[in-house]
Amino acid sequence: MLVAGLASVKTRHADFPGIGKRMSPFERIPPYSVYVPHNDEVEVRADSDLELAVCNAPGQGNLPARLISPDDVGVEQRGKGRNKRLVHNILPDDKPADSLLVVEVYTDEGDTSSYPSHKHDQENSENETCLEETYYHRFDPEPGFAMQRVYTDDRSLDECMAPYNRDVVTVPRGYHPVATIAGYNNYYLNVMAGPVRLWKFTWEKDHAWINSDNYPRS
């Protein structure tokens, strides 16, 4: 995925020259990406300064390489009040892929996202799928940071961290909300994968009311 910059991408059977449009993720326009099956080879040539995200997970290799253009990316606004964000659905679960799910999220200064706290770590559940996840953070201006917590119901995992520009946070299980600090806008690239390629999750009960008509409070 081209986070920023221009490139030409070639695989064994496909050629995608001169792709890319945005020079910064904070232009807030959908990116160009190339899906490559695991048994293929890929060559990337930078046609400008380039920030390239390589999102990978185990796969069967039975899908062809293809270009994911900005027109293929679903754009939506989620949340309300101080819990809102802009979402680019690059590789959602209704688009073909072996195991990857890829999305990028913009959270304005002072807002929260990946919230109310939710999790997707159960393999045999009607309500959840088991998906490991990573967050690649960028900030505008660059000195910014966010606050992110990763924790489970029994607190066997309970970590708080302050990711800075170009830091990666891994979420092996549990809840994983993000709070953006005033003065700095936050971008993050989410990559998820698991044994079942479906995004199903449950809210943490204590905070699920944030989704209700009672929020934001008058």
C-alpha positions as CSV (number, residue, x, y, z in Angstrom):
1,M,0.0,0.0,0.0
2,L,1.3,3.5,-0.9
3,V,1.0,5.5,2.3
4,A,2.6,8.4,0.4
5,G,4.3,9.0,-2.9
6,L,4.4,7.5,-6.4
7,A,5.6,4.1,-7.5
8,S,5.5,1.5,-10.2
9,V,4.7,-2.1,-9.2
10,K,5.3,-5.3,-11.1
11,T,4.5,-8.9,-10.3
12,R,5.2,-12.1,-12.4
13,H,2.0,-11.6,-14.4
14,A,0.9,-8.0,-13.9
15,D,2.3,-4.6,-14.3
16,F,1.0,-1.4,-12.6
17,P,3.2,1.5,-13.7
18,G,2.9,5.1,-12.4
19,I,0.4,4.6,-9.5
20,G,-0.1,6.9,-6.6
21,K,-1.7,10.2,-6.1
22,R,-1.3,11.6,-2.6
23,M,2.1,12.8,-1.3
24,S,1.0,12.6,2.4
25,P,-1.6,10.5,4.1
26,F,-3.0,13.7,5.6
27,E,-4.4,14.7,2.2
28,R,-7.2,12.3,3.3
29,I,-7.8,10.9,-0.1
30,P,-7.9,7.1,-0.6
31,P,-4.5,5.4,-1.4
32,Y,-3.4,3.1,-4.2
33,S,-2.6,-0.5,-3.2
34,V,-1.6,-3.7,-5.0
35,Y,-2.8,-7.1,-3.8
36,V,-0.1,-9.8,-4.3
37,P,-0.7,-13.5,-3.6
38,H,1.9,-15.2,-1.3
39,N,3.5,-17.4,-4.1
40,D,4.1,-14.4,-6.4
41,E,7.0,-12.0,-6.6
42,V,6.8,-8.3,-6.5
43,E,9.1,-5.5,-7.6
44,V,8.5,-1.9,-6.5
45,R,10.2,1.1,-8.1
46,A,9.9,4.4,-6.3
47,D,8.9,7.2,-8.7
48,S,9.2,9.8,-6.0
49,D,9.9,9.9,-2.3
50,L,7.9,6.9,-1.2
51,E,6.4,5.6,2.0
52,L,5.4,2.0,1.4
53,A,3.4,-0.2,3.8
54,V,3.9,-4.0,3.3
55,C,0.9,-5.7,4.8
56,N,1.2,-9.4,4.9
57,A,-0.4,-12.5,6.3
58,P,-0.5,-16.3,5.5
59,G,-2.4,-17.1,2.3
60,Q,-3.2,-19.8,-0.2
61,G,-2.0,-17.9,-3.2
62,N,-5.0,-18.7,-5.4
63,L,-6.0,-15.1,-6.2
64,P,-4.4,-13.0,-9.0
65,A,-2.5,-9.9,-8.3
66,R,-4.6,-6.8,-8.7
67,L,-4.6,-3.1,-8.3
68,I,-6.8,-1.5,-5.6
69,S,-7.3,2.0,-6.8
70,P,-8.8,4.9,-4.8
71,D,-12.1,4.3,-6.6
72,D,-12.2,0.8,-5.1
73,V,-11.8,2.1,-1.5
74,G,-14.9,2.6,0.5
75,V,-15.0,5.9,2.4
76,E,-17.2,6.4,5.5
77,Q,-17.5,8.5,8.6
78,R,-18.0,6.6,11.9
79,G,-19.0,7.7,15.3
80,K,-20.3,11.0,16.8
81,G,-19.4,13.6,19.3
82,R,-15.8,13.3,20.4
83,N,-15.7,9.7,19.1
84,K,-15.7,10.1,15.4
85,R,-13.3,9.3,12.6
86,L,-12.8,9.1,8.8
87,V,-12.3,5.5,7.5
88,H,-10.9,4.2,4.2
89,N,-11.8,0.6,3.7
90,I,-9.0,-0.6,1.5
91,L,-9.4,-4.4,1.8
92,P,-12.6,-5.1,3.8
93,D,-14.1,-8.6,4.4
94,D,-16.5,-8.3,1.4
95,K,-13.5,-7.9,-1.1
96,P,-11.5,-10.9,-2.2
97,A,-8.3,-11.8,-0.3
98,D,-6.8,-14.9,1.4
99,S,-6.6,-13.5,5.0
100,L,-5.8,-9.8,5.0
101,L,-8.1,-7.0,6.2
102,V,-6.7,-3.5,5.7
103,V,-8.2,-0.1,6.7
104,E,-6.9,3.3,7.4
105,V,-8.4,5.7,10.0
106,Y,-8.1,9.4,10.6
107,T,-8.9,10.7,14.1
108,D,-8.9,14.5,14.7
109,E,-7.2,16.1,17.6
110,G,-8.9,15.5,20.9
111,D,-11.1,12.7,19.6
112,T,-11.1,8.9,20.2
113,S,-11.3,6.0,17.9
114,S,-11.3,2.2,18.0
115,Y,-13.8,3.1,20.7
116,P,-16.0,2.2,22.5
117,S,-13.5,-0.5,23.5
118,H,-14.1,-3.6,21.4
119,K,-12.3,-6.9,20.8
120,H,-12.1,-9.7,18.2
121,D,-10.1,-12.6,19.8
122,Q,-12.5,-15.6,20.0
123,E,-12.2,-18.4,17.5
124,N,-15.4,-20.3,18.3
125,S,-17.9,-17.6,18.9
126,E,-21.0,-16.5,17.1
127,N,-20.2,-12.9,17.9
128,E,-16.5,-12.6,17.3
129,T,-13.8,-13.7,14.9
130,C,-10.2,-14.1,16.0
131,L,-8.1,-11.4,14.3
132,E,-4.7,-10.2,15.3
133,E,-4.1,-6.5,14.5
134,T,-1.4,-3.9,14.0
135,Y,-1.6,-0.1,14.1
136,Y,0.9,2.0,12.2
137,H,0.6,5.6,13.5
138,R,1.3,8.9,11.8
139,F,0.8,12.4,13.2
140,D,0.3,15.9,11.8
141,P,2.4,17.7,12.9
142,E,5.0,15.0,13.3
143,P,5.9,15.6,17.0
144,G,2.5,14.4,18.1
145,F,1.5,11.2,19.9
146,A,-1.6,9.3,20.9
147,M,-2.5,7.2,23.9
148,Q,-3.4,3.6,23.2
149,R,-4.4,0.9,25.6
150,V,-4.5,-2.9,24.9
151,Y,-6.2,-5.0,27.6
152,T,-8.3,-8.0,28.3
153,D,-11.3,-8.5,30.6
154,D,-9.2,-10.4,33.2
155,R,-6.4,-7.9,32.8
156,S,-3.8,-10.6,32.1
157,L,-2.9,-8.2,29.3
158,D,-3.1,-4.5,30.3
159,E,-0.7,-2.1,28.6
160,C,-0.9,1.6,28.0
161,M,1.5,3.2,25.5
162,A,2.1,6.5,23.8
163,P,2.8,5.8,20.1
164,Y,4.7,8.5,18.2
165,N,5.1,9.1,14.5
166,R,5.8,5.9,12.6
167,D,5.4,3.7,15.6
168,V,3.6,0.3,15.4
169,V,1.3,-1.1,18.1
170,T,0.5,-4.8,18.0
171,V,-2.8,-6.1,19.3
172,P,-2.6,-9.9,19.8
173,R,-5.9,-10.0,21.7
174,G,-8.2,-7.8,23.8
175,Y,-9.6,-4.3,23.6
176,H,-7.5,-1.5,21.9
177,P,-8.9,2.1,22.1
178,V,-7.0,5.1,20.8
179,A,-7.1,8.7,22.2
180,T,-5.6,11.5,20.1
181,I,-3.9,14.3,21.9
182,A,-5.0,18.0,21.3
183,G,-3.0,19.8,18.7
184,Y,-2.2,16.7,16.6
185,N,-4.2,14.8,14.1
186,N,-3.7,11.0,14.0
187,Y,-3.6,8.6,11.1
188,Y,-3.3,4.9,11.5
189,L,-3.1,2.0,9.2
190,N,-4.8,-1.1,10.5
191,V,-3.8,-4.6,9.3
192,M,-5.8,-7.6,10.6
193,A,-5.6,-11.3,9.9
194,G,-6.8,-14.5,11.4
195,P,-8.1,-18.0,10.6
196,V,-11.5,-16.7,9.5
197,R,-11.5,-13.6,7.2
198,L,-14.5,-11.8,8.8
199,W,-14.6,-8.8,11.0
200,K,-16.9,-9.6,13.9
201,F,-16.4,-8.0,17.3
202,T,-18.0,-7.4,20.7
203,W,-18.1,-4.1,22.7
204,E,-16.8,-3.9,26.2
205,K,-20.0,-3.7,28.2
206,D,-19.0,-0.8,30.5
207,H,-18.6,1.5,27.5
208,A,-21.1,0.3,24.9
209,W,-23.5,3.1,25.9
210,I,-21.2,5.5,23.9
211,N,-23.0,4.1,20.8
212,S,-26.5,5.0,22.2
213,D,-28.6,8.0,21.7
214,N,-27.5,9.2,25.2
215,Y,-24.1,10.2,23.7
216,P,-23.1,12.9,23.2
217,R,-24.7,14.2,26.3
218,S,-26.6,17.5,26.0
